[in-house]
Amino acid sequence: MKDRLVEAVVGWARRSNYRQVVLDVGNANAPAIGLYARHGFVSTGTTGTLPAPRAHVTEQEMVFHYDSIHGERRKGERQVADPLE
């Protein structure tokens, strides 16, 4: 079920001509980090915390990239998350 949900979101973004999918995931949530990594998401190195009263929860940003010409993903390259022109 989890894999199908990630695949559905990534597929929708591709069909909607987005260059990338960006998400935040809790650093303590190893199963979710592994799930996203299996689907080609990579950490951007950007981290943050949740607002109070959960400011103790840290998150990391992960991104999945598409090749703008061939519809394939690119790993690790940062781009603005906007629709293709």
One Martini backbone bead per residue (centre of mass of N, CA, C, O) as a GRO file, in nm:
protein
   85
    1MET     BB    1   0.058   0.062  -0.022
    2LYS     BB    2   0.292   0.263   0.008
    3ASP     BB    3   0.411   0.231  -0.274
    4ARG     BB    4   0.154   0.313  -0.431
    5LEU     BB    5   0.137   0.600  -0.322
    6VAL     BB    6   0.406   0.704  -0.426
    7GLU     BB    7   0.357   0.632  -0.724
    8ALA     BB    8   0.107   0.814  -0.757
    9VAL     BB    9   0.242   1.086  -0.698
   10VAL     BB   10   0.469   1.068  -0.908
   11GLY     BB   11   0.279   1.028  -1.150
   12TRP     BB   12   0.118   1.288  -1.123
   13ALA     BB   13   0.358   1.482  -1.150
   14ARG     BB   14   0.439   1.391  -1.431
   15ARG     BB   15   0.161   1.448  -1.574
   16SER     BB   16   0.190   1.763  -1.456
   17ASN     BB   17   0.491   1.867  -1.521
   18TYR     BB   18   0.692   1.814  -1.302
   19ARG     BB   19   1.031   1.822  -1.188
   20GLN     BB   20   0.939   1.767  -0.878
   21VAL     BB   21   0.952   1.605  -0.553
   22VAL     BB   22   0.877   1.732  -0.227
   23LEU     BB   23   0.981   1.639   0.112
   24ASP     BB   24   0.907   1.572   0.456
   25VAL     BB   25   1.097   1.393   0.713
   26GLY     BB   26   1.149   1.227   0.985
   27ASN     BB   27   1.447   1.126   1.121
   28ALA     BB   28   1.301   0.883   1.297
   29ASN     BB   29   1.172   0.767   1.010
   30ALA     BB   30   1.310   0.509   0.865
   31PRO     BB   31   1.088   0.373   0.692
   32ALA     BB   32   1.025   0.627   0.518
   33ILE     BB   33   1.305   0.682   0.411
   34GLY     BB   34   1.330   0.407   0.269
   35LEU     BB   35   1.089   0.434   0.084
   36TYR     BB   36   1.180   0.687  -0.070
   37ALA     BB   37   1.456   0.574  -0.164
   38ARG     BB   38   1.338   0.337  -0.336
   39HIS     BB   39   1.195   0.580  -0.526
   40GLY     BB   40   1.445   0.813  -0.558
   41PHE     BB   41   1.493   0.964  -0.313
   42VAL     BB   42   1.677   1.251  -0.186
   43SER     BB   43   1.878   1.422   0.003
   44THR     BB   44   1.943   1.780   0.044
   45GLY     BB   45   2.028   1.878   0.360
   46THR     BB   46   1.767   1.984   0.458
   47THR     BB   47   1.659   2.116   0.773
   48GLY     BB   48   1.419   2.082   1.055
   49THR     BB   49   1.139   2.194   1.249
   50LEU     BB   50   0.880   2.192   1.436
   51PRO     BB   51   0.642   2.334   1.581
   52ALA     BB   52   0.501   2.422   1.844
   53PRO     BB   53   0.527   2.150   2.064
   54ARG     BB   54   0.736   1.994   1.826
   55ALA     BB   55   1.048   2.106   1.819
   56HIS     BB   56   1.197   1.818   1.863
   57VAL     BB   57   1.131   1.767   1.567
   58THR     BB   58   1.309   1.637   1.301
   59GLU     BB   59   1.383   1.720   0.957
   60GLN     BB   60   1.392   1.618   0.610
   61GLU     BB   61   1.473   1.672   0.284
   62MET     BB   62   1.321   1.536  -0.014
   63VAL     BB   63   1.396   1.430  -0.362
   64PHE     BB   64   1.237   1.407  -0.689
   65HIS     BB   65   1.348   1.367  -1.022
   66TYR     BB   66   1.308   1.489  -1.354
   67ASP     BB   67   1.345   1.461  -1.682
   68SER     BB   68   1.247   1.711  -1.900
   69ILE     BB   69   1.267   1.530  -2.169
   70HIS     BB   70   1.221   1.198  -2.082
   71GLY     BB   71   1.083   1.145  -1.787
   72GLU     BB   72   1.321   1.114  -1.601
   73ARG     BB   73   1.515   1.074  -1.334
   74ARG     BB   74   1.692   1.283  -1.102
   75LYS     BB   75   1.965   1.278  -0.883
   76GLY     BB   76   2.049   1.558  -0.662
   77GLU     BB   77   1.916   1.791  -0.814
   78ARG     BB   78   1.850   2.126  -0.791
   79GLN     BB   79   1.518   2.270  -0.804
   80VAL     BB   80   1.248   2.420  -0.887
   81ALA     BB   81   0.902   2.373  -0.787
   82ASP     BB   82   0.788   2.369  -1.105
   83PRO     BB   83   0.637   2.382  -1.380
   84LEU     BB   84   0.657   2.320  -1.684
   85GLU     BB   85   0.682   2.506  -1.999
   0.00000   0.00000   0.00000
